[in-house]
Structures are given as structure tokens and as C-alpha cells.
């Protein structure tokens, strides 16, 4: 079967509310019928994106690791460097998203910017599997943060100090959190936009409260030299530069998942304009809040040894306790962060389910016809939602057997997403920016090439170093299994391609996903793209 698509027809469908609009017309031009209800505004989408990004909470939870690799200077200046290059990445992605606002996000962009060429089709399929691995693993890490924070609170508030939280208890708490997120996504989809509005304000207000309180009550703060210039190398690497790079990777983890609005673009009003806006604004807000939070925590990091060896397993809780000298005060501050992590877990499940739905809609997965069904009453891809939750819970179950192996999930989450960011940008450069028709936003030739090149260099750099050992000498307890996990993902994707993908993953826009274009009661066939 010929996979090349030249001069495809455009299929426009009637959306669920029965009213055609520019968003649905554009979606039809890209070959998809609108099946999801558009209920998100720009504000709620920023809330959704920042609920996932929540850079300040992510940096707080990884503070201990960064202190061992490079220390305060690596964390602070590394954050600034990471955010500087992230701007070029997110601008590149926002430009493509504006032209192609579809739920598939990165993998769909690869296919569309290459104009359905055979090599673009294969690269798109690979991007899809890498993207899904990254999103579902990232969802697992958010659930894990919720579980470990709950466990930390239980340990910290145990009066006799004898309680010890087992791994299986943490896993069960993560699973319970996932069930709650499934119920919210399944039955609360009609209020999800309001939920995200609240999540945005909770995160911003929570950031202000925790920052001000910690700065106000911490006795004997650190001096400026410790915060801005001191380095620590406890990684085992003889080269301080290598240790600093590994520390910077913690910042790279904190600045991730800004692709979220793209996967919700089919549920967003003015998607071509507001999805890119939400992506860029979430990065800007994340940078500012993350920078202020890092500086505040470093000034209040009074007892580094106590933070690293805390019995609660939550370094941030120890910092709060050292500041307030009160279990109740420290617990209240952590609860603020805990709710932010729950909001992130909930939003990541939403985002992951939409990616599964979109990938299945393109015939790329086993049981695609079942996975891409949208419940007409709930306006939710229920099957994709449940499958996404099952995979997240399966990844968390690794913690039953090995803490080290579970840390691989964290690595593959960031690597998978970063690679999925890289591939559409590279595909655009290979195919040629002159062949690209921008949407609502355009970077232009000069800024476009600059953003694409600098963003790609940064993504390649961070991805390579995510595969390096985090400590020396390498043992079974600190081995970085990320490369093995990435290889398994590649193997799984290859098998899926051979079994089903090479036959079914064919994006024929003129006949989109089994839609009968002759059924004029539902669909209108307009002139081809060439004629337009």
C-alpha cells in the first residue's frame, strides 16, 4: 500500500456540541474529526500545564541529589542555564504546535512537518512510543512523590518514632492516589477546567506561602557565598565538571513536561493561538518560581547532613522542620507541596491518556480501535484513560522489588520526553523550514533556525548525560539502568511496528480513521490542500 499522501482531501466533521468553529475546521484540515469537547480556556490551560510543571516542587523534591552532585552553585546556575536553553526548545515546539494543534503532539508533528514522507512516517511512529514511555513514566514519578510525602508525614508525626514505612505501603498509597485521579478524570471531566484554575492558584499561592515562611523563621541562615559559589562533589567522579553536569540534570528534570498543552489542544478554545501561549507562559512562570525557591531553600539549608539522612525519606520535610522547629508547622508546609504533587499526578494522567488516545486513533497500537473510543456521555477516552493508569501503576510496582530499578523510571521519564521534543525539531530542520507553513505564530527564518539549532543541541546534551552513571564506583545499588529501559522501549516499539504498525499506521487524511467521507450528513469534503 502506498503510504505517500499527495494533495489529500480535507475532512471536516461536526464537533460534539454540534457547532462548527475555526478550531474544528482546522482539525478537520489535519484529517481528524473532533470527538472531544472544547472546555479549556487559556487560563485553565496554563493551570493544567503549570500543575504538571510545578518547577518549584520538583526542585524541592530533588534538592538532596543536586547537593551531592555539584552543590548549591550547580543547582542555582544550572537552573538558569537549563531555563535559558529551554526557551529555545519551547519556542520551537510552540511554533509547530500553532501550525498543528492536535492531541498527538510531538509524534504527530513529525509526521506533519515531513508531509507524510515514508521516513517521516517511521520517525513519527518511533517518536510516539518514546513519547508515551516518557509521559507514562513521568505520571508514575508524580504518583510516587505523593506516596513518599504521605509516608514521610506519617513517620514525622509518629510520637514514639518507631514507625517505619515499607515499600509495599508506599506502592499501595500510590495506587490509591491513581484510583482517585482516574475517578476525577473519568467523572469530573466537565469541571476539569475549573479544577486546573484552582490548581494554578494553589501552586502560586503555595509557592509564596512556603517561600516566605521558610525565609522568615529559619534561624542562622547560610551566607551568600554558600548559595551562589559553593560546590560539593560527593558523586565519586574525580572531575568536578562531570559532577556539576550531573547536578544540572536535576534542573533538567524540574523543567520538563511543557508539552502538556499540545496534548489538550483538541479540548482548548483557540488552540492554534492559546496552546503555544500556555506552553511558553508555563516555562516563564516555572523559571521565576523555581529560581526564587532554589535561592530560598539554599539560604535555609542549615543542616545538610540531616537533610540527606532524614528518617522521613523526604528532604524537603527536614528543611521545613529545621526552619519551623515544629512538626505541625513542617507538616502543614509539606501538605501544600503534597497537593501540588497530586495535581501534577492528576494532570499527567489526563495528558498521558490523551496521548494514548491519539496514538491509537492513528492505528499505531495494539487494540487501537478499542483504545481510541470516546465515551459519548462522559466526553472522555475512558479506555485510554484506564490503560494509562494501569501502566503507571505497573511502573510503580517495580518499587516492590527494587528502589534502584524504580529510579530508572524517573530517568526514562525525562529522557523519553526530551527525545520526543528533539525529534520534531530535527525533522523540521531536515525537511526544511522553507517548506513549513506556520500557524498563528511564526519565529521567522532567522529566529526559527537559531531556536531550532540551540534547542536541539541542548536536548542532545542532556539526553546523553542522562545515561551516565550518577556515582562512582558503579555498583548494583547505583547503576543507571536508563539505557536498558530505553532499549526495552525501542524493542517494544520495533515489535509493535513489525506486528501492526507498518500496516495500520498510515495517515490518509482524505479518509481519516475510517470516517465515511460520503456521509454528507456528518462530514463535508472540501477542496484539497493543493487547491487551497
C-alpha positions in Angstrom: 0.0 0.0 0.0 1.3 3.4 -0.9 1.9 5.5 2.2 2.7 8.8 0.5 -0.1 11.3 0.7 -0.1 13.9 -2.0 -2.8 16.5 -2.3 -5.0 14.9 0.4 -8.6 15.9 0.8 -9.7 17.7 4.0 -12.4 16.1 6.1 -14.3 18.4 8.4 -16.7 17.0 11.0 -19.3 18.3 13.2 -18.0 18.6 16.8 -19.7 17.0 19.9 -21.7 20.2 20.6 -22.9 20.3 17.0 -21.5 23.7 16.3 -18.6 24.2 13.8 -15.8 26.7 14.7 -12.4 27.6 13.4 -10.7 25.1 15.8 -12.7 22.2 14.4 -12.3 23.3 10.9 -8.5 23.3 11.3 -8.7 19.9 13.0 -10.6 18.6 10.0 -8.0 20.0 7.7 -5.4 18.0 9.6 -7.6 14.9 9.0 -9.3 14.4 12.3 -12.9 14.7 13.4 -13.4 16.5 16.7 -14.6 14.0 19.3 -13.6 15.8 22.5 -15.4 18.8 23.9 -13.6 22.1 23.9 -13.9 23.3 27.5 -10.5 24.7 28.3 -9.6 28.4 28.3 -6.1 29.9 28.2 -6.1 30.4 32.0 -7.2 26.8 32.7 -4.7 25.5 30.2 -1.9 27.4 31.9 -3.1 26.0 35.2 -3.1 22.5 33.6 0.4 22.9 32.3 1.8 24.5 35.4 0.2 21.9 37.6 2.4 19.4 35.8 5.5 21.6 35.5 5.4 22.9 39.1 9.1 23.5 38.9 9.5 24.7 42.5 8.0 21.5 43.9 10.1 19.3 41.6 13.3 21.1 42.5 12.4 20.8 46.2 12.0 17.0 45.9 15.3 16.6 44.1 17.3 19.0 46.2 19.3 16.3 48.0 20.5 14.7 44.8 21.7 18.0 43.4 23.6 18.8 46.6 25.6 15.6 46.2 26.4 16.4 42.5 27.8 19.9 42.2 26.2 21.5 45.3 24.4 24.9 45.5 26.3 26.6 42.6 25.5 23.7 40.2 21.8 23.8 41.2 21.3 27.5 41.1 23.4 28.4 38.0 22.4 25.1 36.4 18.8 26.1 36.7 19.4 29.4 35.0 21.3 27.7 32.2 18.7 25.0 31.8 15.9 27.5 31.6 17.8 29.7 29.1 18.1 26.8 26.6 14.6 25.6 27.4 13.3 28.9 26.0 14.6 27.9 22.6 13.1 24.4 22.8 9.7 25.6 23.9 9.6 28.4 21.2 10.4 25.8 18.6 7.7 23.5 19.8 5.2 26.3 20.2 5.7 27.3 16.6 5.0 23.7 15.4 2.1 23.3 17.8 0.5 26.5 16.4 0.5 25.0 12.9 -0.6 21.6 14.0 -2.8 21.8 17.2 -3.6 18.0 17.6 -3.7 15.8 20.6 -0.8 13.6 19.4 1.7 16.4 19.9 5.3 15.5 19.1 4.8 12.4 17.1 2.0 14.0 15.0 4.2 17.0 14.4 7.0 14.7 13.0 4.5 13.3 10.5 3.0 16.6 9.5 6.2 18.7 9.1 7.7 16.0 6.9 4.5 16.0 4.8 3.9 12.2 5.2 7.1 11.1 3.6 8.0 7.4 4.3 11.0 8.3 6.5 8.8 10.8 8.4 6.2 8.1 9.0 8.7 5.8 10.5 10.3 8.5 12.6 6.8 9.6 13.7 6.0 6.1 14.9 9.2 5.9 16.9 8.6 9.3 18.4 5.1 8.1 19.5 6.4 5.2 21.5 9.2 7.2 23.1 6.7 10.0 23.9 4.3 7.6 25.6 7.1 5.9 27.6 8.2 9.3 28.9 4.7 10.6 29.7 3.5 7.4 31.5 6.8 7.1 33.4 6.5 10.8 34.4 3.0 10.1 35.7 4.4 7.3 37.8 7.0 9.6 39.3 4.3 12.1 40.3 2.3 9.4 42.0 5.5 8.2 43.7 6.1 11.7 45.1 2.6 11.7 46.6 3.2 8.3 48.2 6.6 9.2 49.6 5.3 12.5 51.0 2.4 10.8 52.8 4.8 8.2 54.2 7.1 11.0 55.3 4.3 12.8 57.1 3.4 9.6 58.9 6.9 9.0 60.0 7.5 12.6 61.1 4.3 12.6 63.2 4.8 9.3 64.9 5.1 10.1 68.6 7.3 7.2 69.6 9.4 7.3 66.5 9.0 3.6 65.9 7.0 3.7 62.7 8.8 2.6 59.5 7.1 2.8 56.2 7.6 -0.3 54.0 8.0 -0.2 50.2 4.7 -2.0 49.7 2.9 0.6 51.8 4.3 3.4 49.6 3.2 1.5 46.5 -0.4 1.0 47.8 -0.6 4.7 48.6 0.5 5.5 45.1 -2.1 3.1 43.7 -4.8 4.7 45.8 -3.8 8.1 44.5 -4.0 6.8 41.0 -7.5 5.5 41.5 -8.6 8.9 42.8 -7.1 10.5 39.7 -8.9 8.1 37.4 -12.2 8.9 39.0 -11.6 12.7 38.7 -10.7 12.3 35.1 -13.5 10.0 34.2 -16.4 11.6 36.0 -15.2 15.1 36.6 -14.1 16.0 33.0 -16.8 18.6 32.8 -15.2 20.6 35.7 -11.6 19.8 34.8 -11.1 23.3 33.5 -12.1 24.8 36.9 -10.0 22.2 38.7 -7.0 23.4 36.8 -7.8 27.0 37.6 -7.7 26.1 41.3 -4.5 24.1 40.7 -2.8 27.1 39.2 -3.7 29.4 42.1 -2.9 26.7 44.7 0.5 26.3 43.2 1.3 30.1 43.0 -0.1 30.9 46.5 1.5 27.8 48.0 4.8 28.8 46.5 4.5 32.3 48.1 3.5 30.9 51.5 6.2 28.3 51.7 8.9 30.6 50.5 8.0 33.5 52.8 7.5 31.3 55.9 10.8 29.4 55.4 12.8 32.6 54.9 11.1 34.3 57.8 11.5 31.7 60.5 14.8 29.8 59.7 17.4 30.6 62.3 21.1 31.1 61.3 20.7 31.2 57.5 23.5 30.4 55.1 25.7 33.2 53.7 25.7 34.3 50.1 28.9 32.5 49.4 27.4 29.2 50.1 24.3 29.8 48.0 26.0 31.3 44.9 29.5 29.9 44.7 30.0 26.8 46.8 30.3 23.4 45.1 30.1 19.9 46.5 31.2 16.7 44.9 30.1 13.5 46.7 29.5 11.6 43.4 32.8 9.8 43.2 33.6 11.4 39.9 37.1 12.9 40.2 36.2 15.6 37.7 34.1 18.4 39.4 32.8 19.4 35.9 31.2 16.0 35.5 29.7 16.2 38.9 28.3 19.6 38.1 26.7 18.3 34.9 25.0 15.5 36.8 23.7 18.1 39.2 22.4 20.2 36.4 20.4 17.2 35.2 18.2 17.6 38.3 17.3 21.0 37.0 16.5 19.4 33.6 14.1 17.1 35.4 12.4 20.1 37.1 11.9 21.9 33.7 10.1 19.2 31.8 6.6 18.4 30.5 5.9 21.8 29.0 4.4 20.0 26.0 1.2 19.3 28.0 -1.0 22.0 26.3 -0.3 20.4 23.0 -1.9 17.2 24.0 -5.0 19.0 25.2 -5.3 21.2 22.1 -8.4 19.4 20.9 -10.1 20.4 24.1 -9.0 24.0 24.0 -10.7 27.1 22.5 -8.4 29.0 20.1 -6.0 26.1 20.2 -3.7 27.4 17.4 -3.1 30.6 19.5 -3.5 29.6 23.1 -1.8 26.1 23.2 1.5 27.7 22.3 0.9 30.6 24.7 0.3 28.2 27.5 3.5 26.3 26.7 5.7 29.3 26.8 4.0 31.0 29.7 4.3 27.9 31.9 8.0 27.8 31.2 8.3 31.5 32.2 6.3 31.1 35.4 8.3 27.9 36.1 11.6 29.7 35.7 10.7 32.5 38.1 9.2 30.4 40.8 11.9 27.8 40.5 14.7 30.4 40.8 13.2 32.1 43.8 12.5 28.8 45.5 16.0 27.5 44.9 17.6 30.6 46.4 15.2 30.5 49.4 15.9 26.8 50.2 19.7 27.2 49.8 19.7 30.1 52.3 17.7 28.0 54.7 19.7 24.7 54.2 21.1 24.9 57.7 22.0 21.2 58.3 22.9 19.5 55.0 23.7 16.1 56.7 20.4 16.0 58.5 18.6 16.7 55.2 20.4 14.0 53.3 19.9 11.3 56.1 16.4 12.2 57.2 14.4 9.3 58.5 11.3 10.5 56.8 12.8 10.0 53.3 11.6 13.5 52.3 14.5 16.0 52.5 12.1 18.9 51.9 10.2 18.0 55.1 13.5 18.1 57.1 14.2 21.6 55.7 10.8 22.7 56.8 11.3 21.2 60.3 14.7 22.9 60.7 13.1 26.2 59.7 9.9 26.0 61.9 11.2 23.7 64.7 7.7 22.4 64.7 6.3 19.1 63.4 2.9 20.7 62.9 4.4 23.6 61.0 6.6 21.5 58.8 3.7 19.1 58.1 1.5 22.0 57.0 4.1 23.3 54.6 4.6 19.9 53.1 0.9 19.3 52.7 0.9 22.4 50.4 3.6 20.7 48.3 1.8 17.4 48.5 -1.4 18.8 47.0 0.7 20.3 44.2 2.2 16.8 43.5 -1.3 15.4 43.5 -2.5 18.0 41.0 0.5 17.1 38.8 -0.3 13.4 39.0 -3.9 14.1 38.0 -2.9 16.3 35.1 -0.2 13.9 33.9 -2.8 11.1 33.8 -5.0 13.4 31.7 -2.2 14.2 29.4 -1.0 10.6 29.1 -4.5 9.3 28.3 -4.9 11.9 25.5 -1.6 10.8 24.0 -2.6 7.1 24.2 -6.0 8.0 22.6 -4.3 10.0 19.8 -1.7 7.3 19.0 -4.4 4.6 19.0 -6.6 6.9 16.8 -3.8 6.8 14.2 -3.8 2.9 14.3 -0.4 2.8 15.9 -1.1 0.5 18.9 -2.5 -3.0 19.5 -6.3 -2.8 20.0 -6.3 0.7 18.6 -10.0 0.6 17.7 -10.8 -0.1 21.3 -8.3 2.4 22.8 -9.4 5.4 20.7 -13.1 5.1 21.7 -14.5 8.2 23.3 -17.4 7.8 25.8 -20.2 10.0 24.4 -21.7 10.7 27.8 -18.5 11.5 29.6 -16.6 13.0 26.7 -13.6 11.1 27.8 -11.5 8.4 26.1 -12.2 6.0 29.0 -10.3 3.0 27.7 -7.2 5.1 27.0 -7.5 6.6 30.5 -7.8 3.2 32.2 -4.9 1.7 30.3 -2.7 4.7 31.0 -3.5 4.3 34.8 -2.7 0.6 34.6 0.7 1.2 33.1 1.5 3.9 35.6 0.6 1.5 38.4 2.7 -1.2 36.8 5.8 1.0 36.7 5.3 1.9 40.4 5.1 -1.8 41.2 8.8 -2.0 40.4 9.3 -0.3 43.8 8.1 -3.6 45.4 11.3 -5.3 44.4 14.0 -2.6 43.9 14.3 1.1 44.8 17.2 1.4 42.3 15.3 -0.1 39.5 12.4 2.2 40.1 14.7 5.2 39.9 15.1 4.2 36.2 11.5 5.1 35.7 12.4 8.7 36.7 15.3 8.7 34.2 13.3 7.3 31.3 10.6 9.8 32.0 12.8 12.8 31.4 14.9 11.1 28.6 11.7 10.0 26.8 10.2 13.4 26.9 13.4 15.2 25.9 13.9 12.9 22.9 10.3 13.4 21.9 10.9 17.1 22.0 14.1 16.7 19.9 12.7 14.6 17.0 10.0 17.0 15.6 12.5 19.9 15.7 15.1 17.9 13.9 12.5 16.7 11.4 11.6 20.3 10.7 15.2 21.2 10.1 15.8 18.2 7.8 12.7 18.7 5.8 13.5 22.4 5.6 11.9 25.4 7.3 11.2 26.9 3.9 8.7 24.0 3.3 6.9 24.7 6.6 3.7 26.8 6.7 3.4 28.3 10.2 0.2 28.8 12.1 -0.8 31.6 14.4 2.8 32.1 15.4 6.0 32.1 13.4 9.6 32.6 14.5 10.7 33.6 11.1 13.7 32.3 9.2 16.5 33.8 11.4 15.0 33.2 14.9 13.5 29.9 13.8 16.8 28.4 12.8 18.5 29.8 15.9 15.9 28.4 18.2 15.8 25.0 16.4 19.6 24.6 16.5 20.2 25.8 20.1 17.2 23.8 21.3 18.4 20.6 19.6 22.0 21.0 20.9 20.6 21.3 24.5 18.3 18.3 24.2 21.1 16.1 22.8 23.5 17.2 25.5 21.1 16.5 28.4 19.9 13.2 26.9 23.4 11.8 26.5 24.4 12.6 30.1 21.2 11.1 31.5 22.6 7.8 30.5 25.8 8.3 32.6 26.4 6.7 36.0 25.3 9.1 38.7 28.0 7.9 41.1 31.3 6.1 41.1 32.3 3.4 41.6 29.4 1.8 39.8 27.6 -0.9 41.8 24.4 -2.8 41.6 23.0 -0.2 44.0 23.7 2.9 42.0 23.8 1.5 38.4 22.0 3.7 35.9 19.5 1.4 34.2 18.2 4.2 32.0 19.9 2.9 28.8 18.5 -0.6 29.4 15.0 0.9 29.9 15.3 3.0 26.8 16.4 -0.1 24.8 13.4 -2.0 26.0 11.2 0.8 24.9 12.8 0.8 21.5 12.5 -3.0 21.3 8.8 -2.9 22.2 8.2 -0.2 19.6 10.0 -2.2 16.9 8.0 -5.3 17.6 4.8 -3.3 17.5 5.9 -1.7 14.2 6.5 -5.1 12.7 3.3 -6.7 14.0 0.8 -3.9 13.5 2.3 -0.5 12.9 3.7 -0.9 9.5 0.3 -2.0 8.2 -2.0 0.2 10.2 -0.1 3.4 10.9 -1.0 5.1 7.7 -2.3 8.7 8.0 -4.6 9.1 5.0 -6.1 12.5 5.6 -8.7 12.1 2.8 -10.2 9.1 4.7 -9.4 9.8 8.4 -9.7 6.8 10.7 -12.5 5.0 9.0 -14.6 8.1 8.5 -17.0 7.7 5.6 -16.5 10.9 3.6 -19.5 10.2 1.5 -21.8 10.6 4.6 -22.6 14.3 3.9 -25.0 14.4 6.9 -21.9 14.4 9.1 -19.0 15.4 7.1 -18.1 17.8 4.3 -15.4 17.2 1.9 -13.8 20.4 0.8 -11.1 21.2 -1.8 -7.7 19.6 -1.4 -4.8 21.3 0.3 -3.2 22.0 -3.0 -6.3 23.7 -4.3 -6.4 25.8 -1.2 
